[in-house]
Amino acid sequence: MIIGIFSSSICIPKEKTMKLTGKVALVLGAIKGIGKGIGLALAKQGVRVVLNYFDWQEELDVLKKDLAKTGQEYLIVHTDLRRVDRIQGLIDHIIGKFGRLDILINNIERGGWPVVHGPYVQDQWDLEMETTLRAKRWVFESALPHLKAGGDGVAINLSSIAALVGRSGPGGMIFNDGYAAANRGISLLTETWARMGAPEVRVNEIMIGFVDTRHAQHTRGWGLLTEDQRQALLEHTLLGRTGTIDDVVRTVSYIIKDAPFMTGSIVRLDGGYVLGGDKVPPMPEGVL
């Protein structure tokens, strides 16, 4: 018997790289560090960026100068996103200025360091919940209709591996209970929002480990750790180093431009910290 092989008449569309020129992105926590790095990278690729900030006012002039070098139209907005009643106003301001919103970088948090804050108090717990978790939720709620309107919207939640490791191991000096709990909640929201946004909006999450300006070298808490404590963190990380802002920016860029079939995913960007520094032993001879 000869079995004929026929080409299918079904056409599977080829996904294209997302074109960024003319898009509008809202980046939270963008006055410096990771948020600023993402905002500048998007602006350099033709995106009109809206950078929101609350504190670190002394960094504002430098941010403006760096944005001006991109030659791209931008908007910097000061908003306390813990005030839920002000969030819709932020989104309305963006639509009034640019007429659209295509990308949301949900990068807002308050990371509680036990080595910095000492004993846990209710005010610190509340600060982490209302910033790291609650603000993200209401920003997404207000942005979603506009992300959907463009037909190819993207939302990226930035979270922490504290969601997985909590106050344990070498990270116990860095992650407190409330911060860890808030970040675990983000992962649930990511999956729910992916369902709410589909098919017009892709929602993904980057779960960050110890990165330069977030829980690593250029933070106040890092300087409070002993040399042995810092070394323990590195030895627990398979790649033997902390991350950089560029590591995060590259991952954000990949999700936005080159991962059109990815939604509801959690990308762990931690250099292998969650896996730990234990080596794989050689296979034993066995007895059979």
C-alpha positions in Angstrom: 0.0 0.0 0.0 1.3 3.4 -0.9 0.3 6.2 1.4 0.3 9.6 -0.2 1.5 12.6 1.7 -0.4 15.8 0.8 0.4 19.3 1.9 -2.3 20.7 4.2 -4.5 23.5 3.1 -4.5 25.0 6.6 -2.4 28.1 6.8 -0.6 28.7 10.1 0.1 32.4 10.4 3.7 33.3 11.1 4.0 35.5 14.1 5.9 38.7 13.5 8.2 40.7 15.8 6.3 43.4 17.5 7.0 46.8 15.9 7.7 49.3 18.7 7.9 52.6 16.8 4.9 54.8 17.7 3.8 52.6 20.7 3.2 54.1 24.1 4.5 52.5 27.3 3.9 53.2 30.9 6.8 52.3 33.2 6.3 52.4 36.9 9.1 53.0 39.4 11.1 54.6 36.6 13.1 57.4 38.4 16.2 55.2 38.5 17.5 51.6 38.5 15.6 48.9 36.7 12.5 51.1 35.8 14.7 53.8 34.3 16.8 51.3 32.4 13.6 49.8 30.8 12.2 53.2 30.0 15.4 54.4 28.3 15.7 51.2 26.3 12.1 51.5 25.0 12.6 55.1 24.1 15.7 54.3 22.1 13.5 51.8 20.1 10.9 54.4 19.1 8.5 54.0 22.0 6.9 57.1 23.6 7.4 56.4 27.3 5.5 57.6 30.3 7.7 57.2 33.4 6.0 57.4 36.7 7.8 58.0 40.0 7.0 58.9 43.6 10.2 59.3 45.6 13.9 59.9 44.8 13.2 63.4 43.6 16.9 64.2 43.5 17.2 61.8 40.5 14.7 63.7 38.3 17.1 66.1 36.5 19.4 63.2 35.5 16.4 61.2 34.2 15.3 64.2 32.1 18.8 64.6 30.6 19.1 60.9 29.8 15.6 60.9 28.2 16.4 64.0 26.1 19.4 62.1 24.6 17.0 59.5 23.1 15.3 62.2 21.0 12.0 60.5 21.7 8.8 62.1 23.1 8.2 61.3 26.7 6.2 62.2 29.8 7.3 62.0 33.4 4.5 61.9 36.0 4.7 62.1 39.8 2.0 59.9 41.3 1.7 58.2 44.7 0.2 54.9 43.4 -0.6 53.8 47.0 -3.5 56.3 46.6 -5.8 54.1 44.5 -8.0 57.1 43.8 -5.2 58.7 41.8 -4.5 55.8 39.5 -7.3 56.4 37.0 -6.1 60.0 36.7 -2.7 58.8 35.7 -4.1 56.6 32.9 -6.4 59.4 31.7 -3.4 61.7 31.6 -1.6 59.3 29.3 -4.5 58.8 27.0 -5.1 62.5 26.9 -1.4 63.1 25.9 -0.8 60.2 23.5 -4.2 58.7 22.7 -3.2 55.2 23.4 -1.4 52.8 25.7 0.3 49.6 24.4 2.8 48.5 27.0 2.6 48.4 30.8 5.7 47.7 32.9 4.3 47.0 36.3 7.5 47.8 38.2 6.6 49.2 41.6 7.6 47.7 45.0 8.8 48.3 48.5 11.3 45.6 49.4 11.6 45.2 53.1 15.1 44.2 54.3 15.2 42.6 57.7 18.9 43.8 57.9 17.6 47.4 57.3 14.3 47.5 59.0 14.9 45.2 61.9 11.9 43.7 63.7 8.8 43.5 61.7 6.1 46.1 62.4 2.6 46.6 61.0 3.5 49.8 59.1 6.2 48.0 57.1 3.9 45.1 56.3 1.2 47.5 55.1 3.7 49.5 53.0 4.8 46.4 51.2 1.3 45.2 50.5 -0.1 48.5 49.3 2.9 49.1 47.0 4.3 45.8 45.9 0.9 44.1 45.4 -2.1 46.5 45.6 -0.9 49.3 43.3 0.0 46.8 40.6 -3.6 45.5 40.6 -5.3 48.8 40.2 -2.9 50.1 37.6 -3.6 47.0 35.5 -7.3 47.4 36.0 -7.3 50.9 34.7 -4.9 50.2 31.9 -6.5 47.1 30.5 -9.2 48.6 28.3 -6.5 50.7 26.5 -4.1 47.8 26.2 -6.9 45.8 24.6 -7.8 48.6 22.2 -4.6 48.3 20.3 -5.0 44.6 19.7 -1.4 43.6 20.6 -0.9 45.0 24.1 1.8 43.8 26.6 1.9 43.9 30.4 4.9 42.7 32.3 4.8 42.3 36.1 8.2 42.6 37.8 8.4 40.5 41.0 11.0 38.8 43.2 12.2 35.3 43.9 11.3 36.2 47.5 7.9 34.7 46.5 9.7 31.3 46.3 12.4 31.4 49.0 10.9 33.7 51.6 12.9 34.5 54.7 15.2 31.4 54.4 18.8 30.6 53.5 21.2 33.4 52.6 18.3 35.5 51.5 16.8 35.5 55.0 18.7 38.8 55.7 17.1 40.4 52.6 13.5 39.2 52.2 11.0 39.7 55.0 7.7 37.9 55.3 5.4 40.6 53.9 7.6 41.3 50.8 7.7 37.5 50.1 3.9 37.2 50.5 3.2 40.2 48.3 5.4 38.8 45.6 3.7 35.4 45.7 0.4 37.2 45.2 1.8 38.8 42.0 2.2 35.4 40.4 -1.5 34.6 41.0 -2.4 38.0 39.4 -0.2 37.3 36.4 -2.1 34.1 35.6 -5.5 35.7 36.2 -4.7 38.8 34.1 -3.4 36.7 31.2 -6.9 35.2 31.0 -8.5 38.6 31.3 -6.3 40.1 28.6 -6.3 37.3 26.0 -6.1 37.4 23.1 -5.4 41.1 22.7 -3.0 41.5 25.6 -0.2 39.3 26.7 0.6 39.3 30.4 3.8 37.8 31.7 6.0 38.1 34.8 9.7 38.4 35.4 10.7 37.1 38.8 14.0 38.8 39.7 16.8 37.6 41.9 19.6 39.7 43.3 20.1 42.5 40.8 22.4 45.5 41.0 19.9 48.1 42.1 17.4 45.6 43.7 18.8 43.8 46.7 22.4 43.8 45.5 25.4 46.1 45.2 23.8 49.5 44.7 21.4 49.3 47.6 21.7 50.4 51.2 21.0 47.0 52.6 23.9 45.3 50.6 26.4 47.5 52.5 24.9 46.3 55.8 25.6 42.7 55.0 28.9 41.2 56.2 31.4 39.9 53.6 30.5 36.3 54.6 26.8 37.0 54.1 27.4 38.5 50.6 29.7 35.6 49.7 27.0 33.1 50.8 24.5 34.7 48.4 27.0 34.4 45.5 27.9 30.8 46.3 24.2 30.0 46.4 23.8 31.4 42.9 24.8 29.0 40.1 26.2 31.7 37.9 28.2 33.1 40.8 27.2 36.7 40.4 24.4 39.2 40.9 22.3 40.5 38.0 22.6 43.7 36.1 20.0 46.2 34.9 20.9 45.2 31.4 20.0 41.5 32.2 16.5 42.7 33.1 16.2 45.1 30.1 17.1 42.3 27.7 14.5 40.0 29.2 11.8 42.7 29.0 12.7 43.4 25.4 12.5 39.7 24.5 9.0 39.3 26.0 7.7 42.5 24.3 9.2 41.9 20.8 10.1 38.3 20.3 7.7 36.2 22.4 4.3 36.6 20.7 3.1 33.2 21.9 4.0 33.7 25.5 1.3 34.8 28.0 0.7 33.8 31.6 4.3 32.8 32.0 6.7 33.5 34.9 10.3 33.9 33.8 12.7 33.4 36.7 15.7 35.7 36.2 17.9 34.9 39.2 21.2 33.4 37.9 20.1 30.1 39.4 19.7 31.2 43.0 16.4 29.3 43.5 18.1 26.1 42.4 20.9 26.7 44.8 24.7 26.3 44.6 24.7 22.5 45.2 26.7 20.7 42.6 25.5 17.5 40.9 27.5 14.5 42.2 29.0 12.0 39.8 26.8 8.9 39.1 27.7 6.1 41.5 28.8 2.7 40.2 25.7 1.0 41.5 25.4 -2.6 42.8 23.9 -4.4 39.8 
